[in-house]
Amino acid sequence: MAYRTLNPFTEQLVREYPEHTDAQVEAALAKADALFRSDWSQGDMAPRLAVLARMAELLTERSDTLAQAMATEMGKLVEQGAGEIQLCAGIAKYYAENAAEFLKPETIDTDLGEAWVQHHPIGVLIAVEPWNFPIYQLIRVIAPAIAVGNPVMFKHAGIVPHCAELFEQLVRDAGAPEGAVTNLYVSSGTVAELIGDDRVQGVALTGSEDAGSKVSARASEKLKKSTLELGGADVFVVLDDADIERAAEIGTQARLANAGQVCTAAKRFIVHEAVAEAFLTAFKANMGAAVLGDPMDPSTTLGPLSSEDALNGLEKQVDAAVSAGATVLAGGKRADRTGFFFEPTILTDIARDNPAYFEEFFGPVAMVHVVKDDDEVVRIANDSHYGLGGSIFAGDIDRARTLATRIETGMVFINTATTSMPELPFGGVKRSGFGRELGDVGIKEFVNRKLVVIASGEAVQTVG
């Protein structure tokens, strides 16, 4: 595949990157495997946690450089890029400070005697990551892997190669040895070959449903552990007792952040009929007030989509939705200007037989459903192939709690947009994938939970 930096605001090619050769890939894998078998991975955790602490410092120091690289490669607003780097620094710091506690032996009460579970690294991991959060997607996998002692080889998206090399260099500058984290410019075919190699013991992917299906099938074929974070069609529920102005403001931010290219963005707005008119009036005004422009310009509030392919795909989706009966309340087309811009768009009247009903719109397009009661909220929310995140805006928190338990999704946020924090486990259900990243749960996805038992009495007959 082609690795290149093409500025989505100017539509100009900046630089092309050659793919790594088979010999380079083999050498990188051999170094990673050798590191796994060394004291770096098998010994005291303290040196690895020191690397994470230094990574947090370097991320903060290099925030401007990284944010500008993201703006150039995939169009993220520099302010939003700086926010992403701040979160990444927090993740590195979080694991530097908490990993020792998370990975300490766990005692088990048993009649057999003394028993405990130890947490050990399992080996080299492959990470396949997308372009929409070029640094955050990497550190979600790599920070806990460093703490555990699992070397990581990562294949980033073809449109963010500079972000990939900047991150790899940052990890090295933080003191990680060669082989701990390796950036690969390779094809999906090479990834499949790597997954099949005995030296690789796990694979983490964030990306499309199609990519996740292929990677998980390959991992399963080779009996390797995998985690997947795939698409989402998150609901943004507005109940009849919600603060409508606040819901409309946060809903706009939750739909337009990163030009709508967020797995956990608000995509399906489910609004109670008693407040639908008021909400839509405020929501339409907020969406229409977005300022399209240069992602480097602080006054811009909506940047371009990441690529021409992304723009063309979104345009086709919207046109198909309208052809199938959807109503365009606002926007509905690509912006008439240089750059891969799409107008902030609101679609209503999306019937269940409209293909858009089950689709994920990866861009600034909101679908709005008006409902009569809480049961209809649940019915529409759960009538989806996806189950990643979701938000509920309500005055009655107990009512919102009840709804949260009924919605089939990996995460629910009440009176705030879906977000990410170092301590909060991140992941979904259904076609949104499986496994969790971040928190104390995420760090244990790729560990050997080794049971050790010291019998206190007579030996017992084995079973199983």
C-alpha positions in Angstrom: 0.0 0.0 0.0 1.1 3.6 -0.5 2.3 5.6 2.5 2.2 9.3 1.9 1.4 12.6 3.5 -1.2 14.4 1.4 -2.6 17.6 3.1 -6.4 17.3 3.1 -6.8 21.1 3.4 -4.6 22.1 0.5 -4.9 18.8 -1.4 -1.2 18.9 -2.0 1.2 16.0 -1.7 3.8 16.6 1.0 5.9 13.4 1.0 5.9 9.7 0.1 7.4 7.0 2.2 8.8 3.6 0.9 7.5 0.4 2.4 9.8 -1.7 4.5 11.3 -4.7 2.8 10.8 -8.3 3.9 14.4 -8.3 5.2 13.7 -5.2 7.3 10.5 -6.7 8.7 12.3 -9.9 9.6 15.1 -8.0 11.3 12.6 -5.9 13.3 10.7 -9.0 14.4 13.9 -10.8 15.5 14.9 -7.8 17.6 11.5 -7.6 19.2 11.5 -11.3 20.0 15.0 -11.1 21.4 13.9 -8.2 23.6 11.0 -10.2 24.9 13.4 -12.9 26.0 15.7 -10.4 27.8 15.7 -8.8 31.2 13.9 -5.8 29.7 10.7 -7.8 29.4 11.2 -10.6 32.0 12.9 -8.6 34.7 12.1 -5.7 37.1 9.3 -3.5 35.9 10.9 -0.3 37.1 12.9 0.5 34.0 9.8 0.1 31.8 7.7 2.4 34.0 10.5 5.0 33.9 10.2 5.0 30.1 6.4 5.6 30.4 7.0 8.5 32.8 9.5 10.0 30.4 7.1 9.5 27.5 4.5 11.5 29.3 7.0 14.4 29.6 8.0 14.2 26.0 4.5 14.1 24.8 3.8 17.3 26.6 7.0 18.9 25.3 6.3 17.9 21.7 2.6 18.6 21.7 2.8 21.4 19.2 4.9 19.4 16.7 2.6 16.4 17.0 -0.6 18.4 16.7 0.8 20.2 13.6 1.7 16.8 12.1 -1.8 15.6 12.6 -3.3 18.7 11.1 -1.1 18.3 8.0 -1.7 14.6 7.5 -5.4 14.1 8.3 -6.8 17.5 9.0 -7.3 17.5 12.7 -7.7 21.0 14.2 -4.5 21.9 16.1 -6.5 22.6 19.2 -8.1 19.2 19.1 -4.7 17.7 18.3 -3.2 19.3 21.4 -6.1 17.8 23.4 -5.3 14.4 22.0 -1.7 14.7 23.0 -2.6 15.8 26.5 -4.8 12.7 26.8 -1.9 10.6 25.6 0.5 12.1 28.1 -2.1 11.2 30.8 -2.3 7.6 29.6 1.5 7.2 29.8 1.6 8.8 33.2 -1.3 6.7 34.4 0.4 3.4 33.6 3.7 4.6 34.9 2.1 5.3 38.3 -0.4 2.4 38.5 0.8 -0.6 36.5 2.8 -2.0 39.4 -0.4 -2.2 41.4 -2.5 -3.6 38.5 0.1 -6.4 37.8 0.9 -7.4 41.3 0.1 -11.1 42.2 -3.5 -11.8 43.1 -4.1 -14.2 46.0 -6.8 -16.9 45.7 -8.5 -18.6 48.6 -8.5 -22.3 48.0 -8.7 -25.5 50.2 -5.7 -26.9 48.2 -3.3 -24.6 50.0 -1.5 -21.3 49.0 -2.4 -20.0 45.5 -1.9 -16.9 43.5 -2.0 -15.5 40.0 1.0 -13.8 38.5 1.0 -11.5 35.4 3.6 -12.1 32.8 4.2 -10.8 29.3 3.2 -13.1 26.5 5.4 -12.0 23.6 5.5 -9.7 20.6 2.3 -8.0 19.7 1.1 -6.6 16.4 -1.0 -3.4 16.5 -2.9 -2.2 13.4 -4.1 1.3 13.9 -6.2 4.0 12.1 -5.6 7.6 11.1 -8.3 9.4 13.0 -6.4 9.6 16.3 -2.8 9.0 15.1 -1.1 9.1 18.5 -3.9 8.2 20.9 -4.7 5.0 19.0 -1.1 3.9 19.4 -0.6 4.7 23.0 -3.7 2.9 24.1 -2.0 -0.3 23.1 1.7 0.6 23.5 1.6 2.1 27.0 0.2 -0.9 28.8 2.4 -3.2 26.6 5.5 -1.4 27.7 4.4 -1.7 31.3 3.8 -5.5 30.9 6.9 -6.1 28.9 5.3 -7.0 25.5 7.2 -5.6 22.5 4.9 -4.0 19.9 5.3 -3.8 16.2 2.7 -1.4 14.7 1.3 -0.8 11.3 -0.3 2.6 11.1 -2.7 3.9 8.4 -1.1 4.8 5.1 -2.1 8.5 5.3 -0.3 9.3 8.6 3.3 8.0 8.1 4.9 11.0 9.6 2.9 10.7 12.8 4.0 7.1 13.0 7.6 7.9 12.7 7.4 10.8 15.2 5.8 8.4 17.8 8.4 5.7 17.3 11.2 8.3 17.8 9.5 9.6 20.9 9.4 6.2 22.5 13.1 5.7 21.7 13.9 9.1 23.1 12.1 8.2 26.3 14.7 5.4 26.8 13.0 2.3 25.4 15.4 -0.2 23.8 15.4 -1.1 20.2 12.6 -3.6 19.5 10.3 -2.3 22.2 8.2 -0.3 19.8 8.7 -0.6 16.0 6.9 1.3 13.2 6.3 -0.7 10.1 5.3 0.6 6.6 3.9 -2.6 5.3 0.9 -4.1 3.5 -2.1 -5.9 5.1 -0.6 -9.1 3.5 2.6 -8.6 5.5 0.5 -8.1 8.7 -1.2 -11.5 7.9 2.2 -13.1 7.6 3.3 -11.6 10.9 0.3 -12.8 12.7 1.1 -16.3 11.5 4.7 -16.1 12.9 5.2 -18.1 16.1 7.1 -15.2 17.6 4.0 -13.1 17.5 1.5 -13.8 20.3 -1.3 -11.2 20.0 -2.8 -8.6 17.7 -4.8 -5.4 18.5 -6.7 -3.6 15.8 -8.7 -0.4 15.7 -10.3 0.1 12.4 -13.1 -0.8 10.1 -15.5 -3.8 10.5 -14.0 -5.4 7.3 -10.4 -5.0 8.6 -11.4 -6.4 12.0 -13.0 -9.4 10.5 -9.9 -10.3 8.4 -7.5 -9.7 11.3 -9.5 -11.6 13.9 -10.0 -14.5 11.4 -6.3 -14.7 10.8 -5.5 -14.5 14.6 -8.1 -17.1 15.3 -6.7 -19.4 12.6 -3.3 -19.2 14.3 -4.8 -19.4 17.8 -3.6 -15.9 18.8 -5.3 -13.5 21.2 -6.8 -10.5 19.5 -8.7 -7.3 20.6 -10.8 -5.3 18.2 -12.2 -1.7 18.4 -14.3 -1.3 15.3 -17.0 1.1 14.1 -19.8 2.7 16.1 -23.2 4.2 15.5 -23.5 5.8 19.0 -26.8 7.2 20.2 -27.2 10.6 21.7 -30.5 10.4 23.6 -32.3 13.6 24.6 -35.2 13.0 27.0 -38.1 15.4 27.6 -36.7 16.7 30.9 -33.2 17.4 29.6 -31.5 20.8 29.4 -32.1 21.3 25.7 -29.7 24.1 25.0 -26.9 22.2 26.7 -27.8 19.0 24.9 -27.8 20.8 21.6 -24.4 22.4 22.3 -22.7 19.2 23.4 -24.4 17.3 20.7 -23.0 19.6 18.1 -19.5 19.2 19.5 -20.0 15.4 19.8 -20.9 15.2 16.1 -18.4 17.7 14.6 -15.3 17.0 16.7 -12.5 15.7 14.4 -14.8 16.5 11.5 -17.1 13.7 12.7 -14.4 11.1 12.2 -14.7 9.5 15.6 -15.8 5.9 16.4 -17.6 7.1 19.5 -19.0 10.3 17.9 -22.7 11.0 18.4 -24.3 9.7 15.2 -27.9 8.7 15.9 -29.7 11.4 17.8 -32.8 10.0 19.5 -35.0 12.8 20.8 -38.3 12.8 22.7 -41.1 14.2 20.7 -42.0 16.7 23.4 -38.6 18.5 22.9 -37.8 17.6 19.3 -38.7 21.0 17.8 -36.7 22.9 20.4 -33.8 20.6 20.2 -33.7 20.6 16.4 -33.9 24.4 16.2 -30.9 24.8 18.5 -29.0 21.9 17.0 -29.5 23.2 13.4 -28.3 26.7 14.4 -25.2 25.3 16.1 -24.3 23.0 13.2 -24.8 25.9 10.8 -22.4 28.1 12.8 -19.4 25.8 12.2 -16.5 27.6 10.7 -14.8 25.6 7.9 -11.2 26.3 7.3 -7.5 25.7 7.8 -7.0 23.2 10.7 -3.9 25.3 11.7 -6.1 28.4 12.2 -7.4 28.7 15.8 -10.6 30.3 14.5 -11.6 27.1 12.5 -14.1 24.9 14.1 -14.6 22.3 11.4 -11.7 20.9 9.4 -11.6 18.8 6.3 -12.1 15.1 6.1 -9.0 13.0 6.1 -8.8 12.2 2.4 -10.6 12.5 -0.9 -11.7 8.9 -0.6 -13.4 9.7 2.8 -15.1 12.7 1.2 -16.4 10.7 -1.8 -17.6 7.9 0.3 -19.5 10.2 2.7 -21.1 12.0 -0.2 -22.3 8.7 -1.7 -23.8 7.6 1.6 -25.7 10.9 2.1 -27.0 10.8 -1.5 -28.1 7.2 -1.1 -29.9 8.0 2.2 -31.8 10.9 0.6 -32.7 8.8 -2.4 -34.2 6.2 0.0 -36.4 8.8 1.6 -34.3 10.7 4.2 -34.9 14.5 4.6 -32.0 16.9 4.6 -32.6 19.4 7.4 -29.2 21.1 7.0 -26.2 20.7 4.7 -26.1 17.5 2.7 -23.3 18.0 0.3 -19.5 18.6 0.0 -18.5 22.2 0.5 -17.7 24.3 -2.6 -14.1 25.0 -1.8 -10.6 23.6 -1.9 -10.0 20.8 0.6 -11.9 17.7 1.5 -14.8 19.5 3.3 -18.3 18.3 3.8 -21.0 20.5 5.1 -22.4 19.9 8.7 -25.5 17.8 7.9 -28.7 16.8 9.6 -30.8 14.0 8.2 -34.3 13.1 9.5 -37.1 10.7 8.4 -34.7 7.7 8.2 -36.9 4.7 7.9 -35.7 1.3 8.9 -35.6 0.1 5.3 -33.3 3.0 4.4 -29.7 1.7 4.1 -28.6 4.7 6.2 -30.5 3.4 9.2 -27.8 0.7 9.9 -24.8 2.6 8.5 -22.0 4.5 10.3 -21.5 8.0 8.9 -17.8 8.8 9.4 -18.1 12.5 9.0 -20.2 15.5 10.1 -23.6 13.9 9.4 -26.2 13.5 12.2 -29.3 11.2 11.9 -32.2 12.3 14.0 -35.0 10.0 15.2 -38.0 11.4 17.1 -39.6 9.0 19.7 -42.6 8.9 22.0 -41.2 7.2 25.1 -38.3 5.5 26.8 -39.2 2.1 25.4 -38.9 3.5 21.9 -35.5 5.0 22.8 -34.3 1.5 23.8 -35.8 -0.1 20.7 -34.1 2.2 18.3 -30.9 2.4 20.3 -30.5 -1.4 20.3 -31.7 -1.9 16.7 -28.1 -1.5 15.5 -25.2 -3.7 14.3 -22.9 -1.7 16.6 -22.6 -1.2 20.3 -19.6 1.0 21.2 -20.7 4.0 23.2 -23.6 6.4 23.8 -24.9 9.4 25.7 -28.1 10.1 27.6 -29.2 13.6 28.5 -31.8 13.8 31.2 -32.9 15.7 34.2 -34.0 12.6 36.2 -30.7 10.7 36.7 -32.5 7.6 38.0 -34.4 7.4 34.8 -31.2 7.8 32.8 -29.5 5.1 34.9 -32.3 2.7 34.0 -32.0 3.5 30.4 -28.3 3.1 30.5 -28.7 -0.5 31.8 -31.1 -1.3 28.9 -29.0 0.0 26.0 -26.7 -2.6 24.4 -23.4 -0.9 24.2 -19.9 -1.0 25.8 -20.1 2.5 27.3 -22.8 4.9 28.3 -22.3 8.5 29.5 -25.0 10.5 31.2 -25.2 14.2 30.6 -21.9 14.3 28.8 -20.6 13.2 25.5 -18.8 9.9 25.1 -15.2 10.4 26.0 -12.0 8.7 26.9 -9.9 8.9 30.1 -6.9 6.8 31.1 -8.7 5.1 33.9 -11.9 4.2 32.0 -12.0 0.9 30.1 -12.7 1.5 26.4 -14.5 -0.9 24.1 -17.7 -2.3 22.7 -20.0 -5.2 21.8 -21.6 -6.5 18.7 -19.8 -5.5 15.5 -18.0 -2.8 17.4 -15.5 -5.4 18.5 -14.3 -7.2 21.6 -11.8 -6.7 24.4 -11.0 -3.5 26.3 -8.3 -0.9 26.3 -7.2 1.4 29.1 -7.8 1.2 32.8 -6.9 -1.8 34.9 -8.9 -4.0 32.5 -7.0 -3.0 29.4 -3.5 -3.8 30.8 -4.5 -7.4 31.4 -5.7 -8.2 27.8 -2.3 -9.4 26.7 -0.8 -11.1 29.8 -0.2 -14.6 30.9 -2.3 -14.9 34.1 -0.2 -17.7 35.5 -1.6 -19.7 38.4 0.8 -20.9 41.0 -0.3 -23.3 43.8 1.6 -24.7 46.8 -0.4 -27.7 48.2 -0.7 -27.8 51.9 -2.0 -31.4 52.3 -2.1 -34.7 50.5 -1.9 -34.7 46.7 -5.2 -34.8 44.9 -6.2 -36.6 41.8 -5.9 -34.5 38.7 -8.9 -33.9 36.5 -9.5 -32.2 33.1 
